[in-house]
Amino acid sequence: MSELAVQLLAFRRFADSARVSRNVLVSGLLTLGAFVALFWEPMTTLARDWWNDPDAGHGLLLAPVAVWLAWTVSPPLSAMD
């Protein structure tokens, strides 16, 4: 195989992976936008209650702990291919 053919194959693989990455990014952003649009009011109500009610103040720890657990327990995105 010629050097040009090898370079073209490498470029095509890179372009395909970039296209998939872009599609994943756009899908993720659309999902995040829909989630925020749908749950904005409940999230702000919960945050206000957690901040102002002394009996519910422990709720402020829930989001950081949930994010930390999801980050440490879930497999990396590269392993999902």
C-alpha positions as CSV (number, residue, x, y, z in Angstrom):
1,M,0.0,0.0,0.0
2,S,1.3,3.4,-0.8
3,E,2.1,6.1,1.7
4,L,-0.8,8.2,0.5
5,A,-3.3,5.4,0.9
6,V,-2.1,4.8,4.5
7,Q,-2.5,8.5,5.3
8,L,-6.0,8.6,3.7
9,L,-7.1,5.6,5.8
10,A,-5.7,7.2,9.0
11,F,-7.5,10.5,8.2
12,R,-10.8,8.6,7.5
13,R,-10.6,6.8,10.8
14,F,-9.9,10.1,12.6
15,A,-12.9,11.8,10.8
16,D,-15.2,8.9,11.7
17,S,-14.2,9.1,15.4
18,A,-14.6,12.9,15.4
19,R,-18.1,12.6,13.8
20,V,-19.1,10.1,16.5
21,S,-17.7,12.3,19.2
22,R,-19.6,15.3,17.9
23,N,-22.8,13.3,17.7
24,V,-22.3,12.2,21.3
25,L,-21.6,15.7,22.4
26,V,-24.7,17.2,20.7
27,S,-26.9,14.4,22.1
28,G,-25.5,14.9,25.6
29,L,-26.1,18.7,25.4
30,L,-29.6,18.3,24.1
31,T,-30.4,15.8,26.9
32,L,-28.9,18.1,29.5
33,G,-30.9,21.0,28.2
34,A,-34.2,19.0,28.2
35,F,-33.4,17.8,31.8
36,V,-32.8,21.4,33.0
37,A,-35.9,22.7,31.2
38,L,-38.1,20.0,32.7
39,F,-36.8,20.0,36.2
40,W,-35.8,23.6,36.8
41,E,-38.7,24.5,39.2
42,P,-38.3,21.3,41.4
43,M,-34.5,21.8,41.5
44,T,-34.8,25.4,42.6
45,T,-37.5,24.6,45.2
46,L,-35.4,21.8,46.6
47,A,-32.3,24.0,46.8
48,R,-34.2,26.8,48.5
49,D,-35.7,24.4,51.0
50,W,-32.3,22.8,51.7
51,W,-30.7,26.2,52.2
52,N,-33.4,27.8,54.4
53,D,-34.8,24.9,56.4
54,P,-32.4,23.7,59.2
55,D,-34.1,20.3,59.2
56,A,-33.4,19.7,55.5
57,G,-29.8,21.2,55.4
58,H,-28.3,17.7,54.9
59,G,-29.9,17.8,51.4
60,L,-27.0,20.1,50.3
61,L,-24.7,17.1,50.6
62,L,-26.8,14.9,48.3
63,A,-25.8,16.4,44.9
64,P,-22.0,16.4,45.5
65,V,-22.1,12.9,47.0
66,A,-24.2,11.6,44.1
67,V,-21.8,13.1,41.5
68,W,-18.8,11.7,43.3
69,L,-20.4,8.2,43.4
70,A,-21.4,8.3,39.7
71,W,-17.8,9.4,38.9
72,T,-16.1,6.7,40.9
73,V,-18.4,3.8,40.3
74,S,-19.3,4.2,36.6
75,P,-16.9,2.9,33.9
76,P,-15.1,5.5,31.8
77,L,-16.8,6.5,28.6
78,S,-13.9,5.0,26.6
79,A,-14.8,1.5,27.9
80,M,-18.4,1.8,26.6
81,D,-17.4,1.6,22.9
